[in-house]
Amino acid sequence: MICEADEGKTLEEILRAAGFSRKEISRQKFIPDGIILDGEKCRVTAKVHTGQLVTLNFRERGEEGKGKEDVQRQKNRLPASWETKDSGQKSDPSILYEDDCLLIVEKPSGLSCHPGPGHYLDNLGSMAMAYCQEKGEEYPIRQIGRLDKDTSGIVVFAKDKVTAARLWQQRREGTLQKTYYAVVHGRLRPAEGIIDSPMGKVPGEKNKMCVCPGAMSAITNYRVIREENYEGKELSVVECTLVTGRTHQIRVHMASLGHPLLGDRIYGIPDGAPGLCLHAGKIRLLQPFTGKEINITKTRRFEIFQEEKPWNRNE
């Protein structure tokens, strides 16, 4: 809604003042309903008046006449409900937050984030798209970051590419910050610190990483928040935030200290745990257009010591 202070300004001036780049504004010219003033498409050079309503559409359907058939083809193949082959259990999408440009969900352990061999349909990205399409939002969506298949927790989707670009920028600047919770073997000492150990791929291994001097920088901040002794096992619950985002970073860093994660079949030790105890339980970000701070906490499933078997947090 145009306020008195913007009376007589051009749409371009108002949009630039609102933080839109010239490139973002220019793209709207080629979308049929890209920039709408009081229900009608208009030019960015148009002058506006108090009380008029401006609507922008960053969705990509029809933007360049491409992708529409692919979206429809995928829609016809996607499952109507969220299901994993590993568990065979069905549930409604676990939506934590949603608005016109954001979708934030909770991913269970055992579900892949992206399509892959044997998981072309039962993956979080395809399921999130199916959820949006069932609501009539037939647009490509973008995942901002990912979690390993065995890691549970919060995942963010952008419903358009401008939102995605702004979220990736927040991530680079540290404004978008996830907090992870892990259960590790032993008593971690010191109880708080920074792990600054470069990481690289293990030679000859496809998806295995290791601490490797001279490789890519990898920095993890950690803090022990709880210690337990369960059936003779000394365990610590650790809160971690990542300065960098390397593959398996928390798992590799904790194992390098001699405190592997419970249930880690790649970097850990045999411990009888049926699943990896790693959960992305908190996220902080700014709404890409309003700047409003969004804080989400989802740690209920990680109250592992309240259960008969402490590591079965997803049951």
RALIN-V461135 format. One record per backbone hydrogen bond with DSSP energy under -0.5 kcal/mol. NH is the residue of the N-H (numbers start at 1). CO is the residue of the C=O. E is the energy in kcal/mol with one decimal. If there is no record, write none. Layout:
BEGIN
nh=NH co=CO e=E
nh=NH co=CO e=E
END
This chain:
BEGIN
nh=2 co=52 e=-3.0
nh=6 co=3 e=-1.4
nh=7 co=4 e=-1.5
nh=8 co=48 e=-2.6
nh=9 co=6 e=-2.0
nh=11 co=46 e=-1.9
nh=12 co=44 e=-2.5
nh=14 co=10 e=-1.9
nh=15 co=11 e=-2.8
nh=16 co=12 e=-2.6
nh=17 co=13 e=-2.0
nh=18 co=14 e=-1.3
nh=19 co=16 e=-1.3
nh=20 co=15 e=-2.2
nh=25 co=21 e=-2.2
nh=26 co=22 e=-2.5
nh=27 co=23 e=-1.9
nh=28 co=24 e=-0.9
nh=28 co=25 e=-0.7
nh=29 co=25 e=-0.5
nh=29 co=26 e=-1.3
nh=30 co=27 e=-1.5
nh=31 co=28 e=-1.3
nh=32 co=30 e=-0.5
nh=34 co=31 e=-2.3
nh=36 co=55 e=-3.0
nh=37 co=40 e=-3.3
nh=38 co=36 e=-0.5
nh=38 co=53 e=-2.8
nh=40 co=37 e=-1.5
nh=42 co=35 e=-1.7
nh=46 co=43 e=-1.3
nh=48 co=9 e=-2.6
nh=51 co=2 e=-2.8
nh=52 co=49 e=-2.0
nh=54 co=52 e=-0.5
nh=55 co=36 e=-2.7
nh=57 co=34 e=-2.1
nh=63 co=60 e=-2.3
nh=71 co=67 e=-2.4
nh=72 co=68 e=-2.2
nh=73 co=69 e=-2.7
nh=74 co=70 e=-2.4
nh=75 co=71 e=-2.3
nh=76 co=72 e=-1.8
nh=77 co=73 e=-0.6
nh=77 co=74 e=-1.0
nh=78 co=74 e=-1.3
nh=82 co=91 e=-1.2
nh=83 co=81 e=-0.5
nh=84 co=89 e=-0.8
nh=88 co=84 e=-2.6
nh=91 co=82 e=-1.5
nh=95 co=93 e=-1.6
nh=96 co=94 e=-0.5
nh=96 co=104 e=-2.9
nh=97 co=104 e=-1.7
nh=99 co=102 e=-2.1
nh=103 co=157 e=-2.1
nh=104 co=97 e=-3.0
nh=105 co=155 e=-2.5
nh=106 co=94 e=-1.9
nh=107 co=105 e=-0.6
nh=107 co=153 e=-3.9
nh=110 co=149 e=-2.3
nh=111 co=108 e=-1.2
nh=111 co=149 e=-0.7
nh=112 co=110 e=-0.5
nh=112 co=122 e=-0.5
nh=119 co=116 e=-3.0
nh=123 co=121 e=-1.9
nh=124 co=112 e=-3.2
nh=125 co=113 e=-1.7
nh=127 co=123 e=-2.3
nh=128 co=124 e=-2.6
nh=129 co=125 e=-2.0
nh=130 co=126 e=-2.2
nh=131 co=127 e=-2.3
nh=132 co=128 e=-2.1
nh=133 co=129 e=-2.6
nh=134 co=130 e=-2.3
nh=135 co=131 e=-0.7
nh=135 co=132 e=-0.8
nh=136 co=133 e=-1.8
nh=137 co=132 e=-2.5
nh=138 co=136 e=-1.2
nh=139 co=137 e=-1.7
nh=142 co=158 e=-2.9
nh=144 co=156 e=-2.9
nh=145 co=143 e=-1.0
nh=151 co=148 e=-1.4
nh=152 co=278 e=-1.9
nh=153 co=107 e=-2.6
nh=154 co=280 e=-2.2
nh=155 co=105 e=-2.6
nh=156 co=144 e=-0.6
nh=157 co=103 e=-2.8
nh=158 co=142 e=-3.3
nh=159 co=101 e=-2.4
nh=161 co=58 e=-0.5
nh=164 co=160 e=-2.0
nh=165 co=161 e=-2.3
nh=166 co=162 e=-2.1
nh=167 co=163 e=-2.3
nh=168 co=164 e=-2.6
nh=169 co=165 e=-1.8
nh=170 co=166 e=-2.1
nh=171 co=167 e=-2.3
nh=172 co=168 e=-2.4
nh=173 co=169 e=-2.2
nh=174 co=170 e=-0.9
nh=174 co=171 e=-0.6
nh=175 co=170 e=-1.9
nh=176 co=170 e=-1.2
nh=177 co=175 e=-0.8
nh=177 co=284 e=-2.5
nh=179 co=282 e=-2.3
nh=180 co=240 e=-3.2
nh=181 co=279 e=-2.9
nh=182 co=238 e=-2.4
nh=183 co=277 e=-1.7
nh=184 co=182 e=-0.6
nh=184 co=236 e=-2.8
nh=185 co=260 e=-2.3
nh=186 co=234 e=-3.6
nh=188 co=186 e=-0.7
nh=193 co=222 e=-1.9
nh=195 co=220 e=-3.2
nh=196 co=194 e=-0.7
nh=197 co=195 e=-0.6
nh=197 co=218 e=-1.4
nh=199 co=216 e=-2.6
nh=200 co=210 e=-2.4
nh=202 co=208 e=-2.9
nh=203 co=201 e=-0.5
nh=205 co=202 e=-2.3
nh=210 co=200 e=-2.4
nh=212 co=198 e=-2.4
nh=215 co=212 e=-2.1
nh=216 co=199 e=-1.4
nh=220 co=195 e=-2.3
nh=221 co=241 e=-2.9
nh=222 co=193 e=-2.5
nh=223 co=239 e=-1.7
nh=224 co=191 e=-3.3
nh=225 co=237 e=-2.7
nh=226 co=237 e=-1.2
nh=228 co=235 e=-2.7
nh=230 co=233 e=-2.7
nh=231 co=229 e=-0.6
nh=233 co=230 e=-2.0
nh=234 co=232 e=-0.5
nh=235 co=228 e=-3.0
nh=235 co=233 e=-0.6
nh=236 co=184 e=-2.2
nh=237 co=226 e=-2.9
nh=238 co=182 e=-3.3
nh=238 co=236 e=-0.6
nh=239 co=223 e=-3.2
nh=240 co=180 e=-2.9
nh=241 co=221 e=-2.3
nh=242 co=178 e=-0.5
nh=243 co=219 e=-2.3
nh=244 co=219 e=-1.3
nh=249 co=246 e=-1.8
nh=252 co=248 e=-2.9
nh=253 co=249 e=-2.8
nh=254 co=250 e=-2.5
nh=255 co=251 e=-1.9
nh=256 co=252 e=-2.1
nh=257 co=253 e=-0.9
nh=257 co=254 e=-0.7
nh=258 co=255 e=-1.4
nh=259 co=254 e=-2.5
nh=262 co=183 e=-2.9
nh=264 co=261 e=-1.5
nh=265 co=263 e=-0.9
nh=268 co=264 e=-1.2
nh=277 co=262 e=-2.4
nh=278 co=276 e=-1.4
nh=279 co=181 e=-2.5
nh=280 co=152 e=-2.7
nh=281 co=179 e=-1.2
nh=281 co=279 e=-1.2
nh=282 co=179 e=-1.6
nh=283 co=296 e=-2.2
nh=284 co=177 e=-1.9
nh=285 co=294 e=-2.0
nh=287 co=292 e=-3.2
nh=291 co=287 e=-2.5
nh=294 co=285 e=-3.4
nh=295 co=293 e=-0.5
nh=296 co=283 e=-2.4
nh=298 co=281 e=-3.6
nh=302 co=299 e=-1.7
nh=303 co=300 e=-1.6
nh=304 co=302 e=-2.4
nh=306 co=303 e=-1.6
nh=307 co=304 e=-1.5
nh=310 co=308 e=-0.6
nh=312 co=309 e=-1.7
nh=313 co=311 e=-1.7
nh=315 co=312 e=-1.1
END
